[in-house]
Amino acid sequence: MRRGFSEKSILILFYGGDDFHVEAINVTGWKPLGRKFRVTKSDGSVLQELDGIPAYDVYRKYLNIKNDENFFYNTLEFPLFYEHNDTTILRTPVASNADGSITVTSDIDIGSVVRISYGDPSTIVESIRHDSRKIAGFGPDLLHIFSCAARRTFWTSKEPTYELNPFRDMAPSCGFFSHGEFLRTSGNLNQHNVTLVIAAMREGEKREENIPAVREEKALSKVPLVSRLATFISMTSLELEETNRQLETANEKLKRAAIIDGLTGLYNRKEIQAQIGKALAEVETKKFSLVMLDIDNFKQVNDTYGHQEGDAVIVGLANLLRNEQMDHMRKVLSGRWGGEEFMMLLHDADASSASYIADLIRQCFANTDFPAIRQQTVSLGVTQAREGDTLDSLCIRVDEALYKAKKNGKNRVVVL
C-alpha cells in the first residue's frame, strides 16, 4: 500500500441507490452591517474599488483596520456579504495590497452590491443550532461535514470543531476543512467561502430520533467586535449628519421639483439640455463630452412583466447614474431624456475618458439584479463637444452614436 499524499490528483466519490436519501444544508451565520457598496473595479479575486474608492480604504474608514501583518485576522470577522444567484455569498479579505486593493478568497464581479458583514460567535452558533434541527429530523445514518478553513481560523480561542457541537451525537461523521465550498442553487454553481456545509445521508425510511440536547457554551469576548462596531456606527452617523445638513428648505425643494424627473430623481430633459447649453458656451476653454444611454429591449420588459417592473429597471439605471460616491461620477450630470433614454454630461472629459466611464456603467448595469425579471443591458453613444457645435448638432451626433450601438448588436459603447 502506497503511503503519503498526491499533489496532482483529485478524488471523486459518488453515492447512490434506490433506497439512498440525502439532505444538505449550508450555514454562514455572518450578518450584514450598514450601508451598501457597489463593486466598481475588480480583477478576478483582486477587489480594487468599492464605489470608486480603493477597497482597503473602506475597511480602514469604517472598521479602523490597519494595513499590516494582522490584516487577515482582523478582517476575518468582517467578510463581504452579497446576494448572487438566489443565495448568500461571503468573500473574506486575505491580503491588502500596496495600491489600495484587497485580495479576497474568490472572484467578485463588477456591479455586485456588497455589504460588510460581521461574525458574532453566539449568533453563528445559534444559526448552526437552529439548522441542525432540520438535519436531526431527517434521521441521518452518516454526516459529511465540510467547513471553510477561514472558519477554523475564526475560532481562535476554541477547538476548531467547536461550532459542530450540535451534530456530535446525531450520527457518525467525517469531513475536512476546505478552501472553498461549491454549491448548486437554482441551477447555478456557486463558490462559497466562510461557509459550513452538512450533507446528511441515510438508507431506507427515516427512523425517529430525539433531537440531542446541545450544551450551552460560554460566550466569547466581544470587546474587539464591539470596538469595531463602534467605529462603524460613528462613521455612518457622521455621514448621516452631513446628509441632514445638506437637506434643502421647502422653497429649495419647490425649485428642485421643477428641474428633477419624478421617477428617477435625475434632471429632467429641460434641465439637462440647459446644462449642456451652459457647457457649450465655454467649450473653447473647457472640454466636455456627452453619453446617451438607452435600455435594450425595454418595450419587451413592459409587455412581458408590466410597467411596474419596467419602472424598476429605469430606477436601477438611474441609481447608477447618480452614484456621486464614485470618483468617476463627481463631474457628471445625468438626466432622463425621455422614456428609457438618459443623457450624461461629463465635464473635463474627452471622448476616451467618457468612453471608459460609459463602459463602466454598461458593466455595472449588466450585473444589476432585478428580482422579478432577468438581468438587463444598455447601449451607449459617446461624443466629445467641438468648437462650433450647437445644442442640436451635438445632440444629433451623440444620438447617432447610440443608434450605431443599437444597430451593431446592443450592450455596447460607440464613440463618434
FENFEN-V200378 format. One record per residue. N is the residue number from 1. PSI is psi in degrees with one decimal (999 if undefined). OMEGA is omega in whole degrees, -180 to 180 (none if undefined). NEAR is the number of other C-alpha atoms within 12 Angstrom. Layout:
[[N;PSI;OMEGA;NEAR] [N;PSI;OMEGA;NEAR]]
This chain:
[[1;128.0;-180;3] [2;135.2;180;5] [3;169.0;179;5] [4;-154.8;-178;6] [5;163.7;180;9] [6;138.7;177;9] [7;-4.3;-175;7] [8;39.9;-178;6] [9;161.9;174;7] [10;137.4;180;8] [11;125.1;177;9] [12;123.9;-177;6] [13;123.3;-180;6] [14;140.0;173;7] [15;145.7;178;16] [16;175.2;179;12] [17;157.4;-178;12] [18;-26.0;-177;11] [19;27.4;-177;13] [20;131.0;-177;19] [21;142.4;-179;23] [22;139.0;172;27] [23;129.5;-177;27] [24;146.2;173;28] [25;156.2;170;31] [26;139.4;-174;35] [27;135.0;170;38] [28;-60.1;-178;40] [29;-16.1;176;33] [30;144.1;-176;38] [31;140.4;-179;27] [32;148.5;179;28] [33;144.2;162;27] [34;-144.4;-168;26] [35;163.6;179;25] [36;149.3;174;24] [37;144.4;176;32] [38;135.0;176;42] [39;113.0;-178;42] [40;-12.7;177;40] [41;126.4;177;37] [42;159.1;177;32] [43;92.9;-176;19] [44;-121.9;-179;18] [45;4.8;175;23] [46;109.5;179;32] [47;112.7;-172;43] [48;-45.1;-176;34] [49;142.3;169;36] [50;120.1;-175;39] [51;34.8;175;37] [52;2.4;178;32] [53;154.3;-180;30] [54;136.0;-175;32] [55;-36.6;180;37] [56;-35.0;-178;37] [57;-28.5;177;27] [58;-45.4;179;39] [59;-34.5;178;40] [60;-46.2;-175;26] [61;-46.3;-172;24] [62;-23.2;-176;32] [63;-0.9;178;35] [64;39.7;178;27] [65;125.6;-175;32] [66;155.3;179;24] [67;76.0;-177;29] [68;-167.4;-175;18] [69;-13.4;179;14] [70;9.2;-175;15] [71;-47.9;-178;28] [72;-46.0;-177;29] [73;-33.6;-179;27] [74;-27.4;179;32] [75;-8.4;-176;41] [76;-31.7;176;39] [77;-15.6;-169;44] [78;60.9;176;43] [79;166.6;176;43] [80;139.4;-172;48] [81;128.9;174;40] [82;161.6;179;34] [83;133.2;-179;28] [84;130.3;179;28] [85;44.1;176;25] [86;28.0;176;19] [87;162.8;179;23] [88;130.8;179;30] [89;138.3;173;42] [90;141.0;176;44] [91;121.0;-177;43] [92;128.0;171;47] [93;129.0;180;42] [94;-18.4;180;34] [95;147.4;172;31] [96;141.1;-172;34] [97;163.1;-174;24] [98;-27.1;-177;15] [99;7.2;179;18] [100;-4.0;176;26] [101;166.4;174;33] [102;146.1;175;41] [103;128.4;-180;33] [104;176.0;-170;38] [105;-12.8;175;32] [106;-179.9;-173;30] [107;147.7;168;29] [108;124.6;-177;39] [109;146.8;169;31] [110;136.7;-179;33] [111;-15.8;179;36] [112;140.7;178;34] [113;116.1;-173;31] [114;160.0;173;36] [115;150.0;172;32] [116;135.6;177;37] [117;169.0;180;37] [118;148.8;178;37] [119;103.3;177;40] [120;121.3;-174;31] [121;-46.4;-177;31] [122;-36.5;178;24] [123;-40.9;179;21] [124;-48.6;-179;30] [125;-39.2;180;34] [126;-37.9;177;27] [127;-42.8;179;27] [128;-43.4;179;31] [129;-41.3;180;30] [130;-46.5;-177;22] [131;-21.3;179;28] [132;-24.9;180;39] [133;-33.8;178;25] [134;-41.8;179;24] [135;-40.9;179;37] [136;-40.4;179;36] [137;-21.0;178;21] [138;-25.6;-179;32] [139;59.2;-174;32] [140;150.7;169;37] [141;-25.3;-176;30] [142;144.3;176;29] [143;130.4;168;33] [144;123.4;-173;32] [145;123.4;179;32] [146;123.0;-178;35] [147;145.4;180;36] [148;141.1;178;36] [149;-28.8;178;26] [150;-33.6;178;37] [151;-38.7;178;42] [152;-42.9;178;28] [153;-34.2;-178;27] [154;-40.1;-177;34] [155;60.5;-175;28] [156;-31.8;-177;21] [157;9.6;179;16] [158;162.8;172;20] [159;137.7;-170;14] [160;-28.6;-180;20] [161;20.0;-179;28] [162;-42.5;-175;30] [163;-10.2;-178;37] [164;5.7;-179;37] [165;-40.5;-179;25] [166;-16.6;-177;30] [167;-5.1;-170;37] [168;-42.6;-175;25] [169;11.1;-174;23] [170;-43.7;-178;31] [171;161.2;173;29] [172;147.2;-175;19] [173;158.9;173;22] [174;166.5;180;22] [175;-167.1;-178;20] [176;169.4;174;22] [177;136.9;-174;24] [178;162.1;175;24] [179;-30.8;179;26] [180;156.7;-176;29] [181;121.3;-179;32] [182;123.3;-179;23] [183;142.7;179;28] [184;126.3;-180;18] [185;123.8;178;20] [186;40.3;178;11] [187;0.1;-179;10] [188;134.8;178;13] [189;120.6;-176;16] [190;142.3;172;25] [191;124.0;179;27] [192;162.9;170;42] [193;159.4;179;41] [194;35.9;-174;46] [195;140.5;177;43] [196;127.3;-179;42] [197;126.9;178;35] [198;121.1;175;37] [199;112.1;-180;34] [200;136.2;-177;37] [201;149.8;173;33] [202;160.4;171;29] [203;136.4;178;21] [204;-172.1;-177;16] [205;157.0;-179;16] [206;136.3;175;21] [207;126.0;-177;14] [208;128.8;179;13] [209;150.2;176;17] [210;140.4;175;17] [211;122.9;-175;24] [212;148.0;175;20] [213;140.1;-179;16] [214;126.4;179;23] [215;135.1;177;17] [216;133.9;-180;14] [217;144.5;176;16] [218;132.3;-177;13] [219;141.8;176;16] [220;160.8;179;21] [221;135.4;-178;16] [222;10.8;-177;19] [223;-48.7;-180;12] [224;-42.2;-180;24] [225;-47.1;-179;25] [226;-40.5;-180;18] [227;-45.1;-179;18] [228;-37.9;177;30] [229;-34.9;178;31] [230;-41.4;177;18] [231;-44.4;-180;22] [232;-49.9;-178;29] [233;-37.6;179;21] [234;-46.8;-177;20] [235;-43.0;180;23] [236;-32.9;177;22] [237;-40.9;178;18] [238;-40.5;178;16] [239;-40.3;178;18] [240;-41.1;178;16] [241;-40.1;178;13] [242;-40.1;177;12] [243;-42.7;-180;12] [244;-36.2;179;12] [245;-24.8;-177;11] [246;-1.8;179;12] [247;139.7;-176;14] [248;157.2;175;14] [249;171.4;-178;12] [250;-39.4;179;10] [251;-37.7;179;11] [252;-34.6;178;13] [253;-37.6;177;14] [254;-42.0;178;12] [255;-40.1;180;13] [256;-39.3;-178;20] [257;-25.9;-179;20] [258;-17.1;-176;18] [259;-2.5;-175;25] [260;137.2;174;24] [261;129.2;-173;26] [262;-35.1;-177;19] [263;-44.0;-170;25] [264;-22.2;-174;32] [265;4.3;175;26] [266;173.1;173;35] [267;147.1;171;34] [268;175.9;-174;31] [269;-40.6;-178;27] [270;-43.0;-176;21] [271;-40.9;180;27] [272;-32.3;174;32] [273;-41.7;179;29] [274;-39.2;179;20] [275;-37.7;177;28] [276;-40.3;178;38] [277;-41.2;178;24] [278;-40.7;179;18] [279;-36.5;179;33] [280;-32.2;-179;31] [281;-18.7;-179;21] [282;16.6;-173;20] [283;-24.0;-180;26] [284;-24.7;-178;14] [285;-18.7;-177;14] [286;114.0;-179;20] [287;154.5;173;26] [288;164.5;179;38] [289;161.7;175;42] [290;145.3;170;52] [291;124.7;178;56] [292;132.3;-175;51] [293;147.5;176;47] [294;127.7;180;43] [295;128.8;-177;41] [296;139.4;173;33] [297;39.2;-174;23] [298;-33.8;179;28] [299;-36.5;179;20] [300;-35.7;177;17] [301;-48.9;180;27] [302;-43.6;-177;22] [303;-34.1;-175;13] [304;-42.6;-172;16] [305;-10.5;-180;20] [306;162.2;-175;17] [307;-26.8;179;18] [308;-44.3;177;18] [309;-33.8;175;25] [310;-42.4;177;30] [311;-35.7;179;24] [312;-36.4;178;28] [313;-43.6;179;41] [314;-45.0;180;42] [315;-37.1;178;29] [316;-43.1;177;33] [317;-41.2;179;44] [318;-37.4;179;39] [319;-35.5;176;27] [320;-40.3;-174;43] [321;-20.2;179;40] [322;18.4;179;31] [323;84.0;-175;29] [324;-10.1;178;20] [325;-16.9;173;24] [326;127.8;-178;27] [327;-38.9;-177;19] [328;-20.0;-173;32] [329;3.4;-173;32] [330;-20.8;177;22] [331;29.4;-178;24] [332;131.9;172;36] [333;132.4;-177;38] [334;145.5;179;43] [335;155.8;175;43] [336;116.7;-176;39] [337;-28.8;180;30] [338;132.8;179;22] [339;-120.3;180;25] [340;14.0;179;33] [341;143.3;-180;33] [342;156.5;177;42] [343;136.0;177;45] [344;131.9;176;48] [345;115.8;-175;48] [346;103.5;178;39] [347;147.7;177;32] [348;31.7;-178;26] [349;128.6;173;31] [350;-178.2;-175;26] [351;-35.7;-179;29] [352;-46.5;179;23] [353;-41.3;180;27] [354;-38.7;179;38] [355;-39.1;178;32] [356;-46.8;-180;27] [357;-39.9;179;37] [358;-43.0;-179;43] [359;-32.4;175;32] [360;-43.3;176;34] [361;-42.7;-180;44] [362;-45.9;-180;36] [363;-44.6;-179;32] [364;-41.4;-179;36] [365;-39.1;180;41] [366;-23.5;180;30] [367;10.6;178;30] [368;128.3;-180;37] [369;132.9;171;25] [370;106.3;-168;28] [371;-36.9;-174;17] [372;-14.1;-176;17] [373;171.9;179;19] [374;168.3;179;19] [375;152.0;-174;28] [376;167.1;178;33] [377;168.2;-179;35] [378;144.1;174;42] [379;148.4;-174;45] [380;137.3;172;47] [381;142.5;-176;47] [382;138.6;171;44] [383;150.7;176;39] [384;138.6;179;38] [385;143.4;-179;40] [386;155.7;175;27] [387;136.4;-177;19] [388;-10.3;177;14] [389;144.7;167;25] [390;170.8;178;20] [391;-41.1;-179;25] [392;-46.6;-177;16] [393;-37.9;-180;20] [394;-44.4;-179;34] [395;-35.6;177;34] [396;-40.3;-178;22] [397;-41.7;179;28] [398;-31.9;176;38] [399;-37.3;178;31] [400;-38.7;177;25] [401;-41.2;177;32] [402;-41.8;180;38] [403;-41.6;-180;29] [404;-36.4;177;26] [405;-39.8;177;29] [406;-46.3;-176;26] [407;-32.5;-175;18] [408;12.4;174;16] [409;-5.8;178;18] [410;172.2;-180;27] [411;48.5;-179;33] [412;170.4;178;35] [413;132.3;176;40] [414;135.0;-179;37] [415;132.0;174;32] [416;999;none;31]]
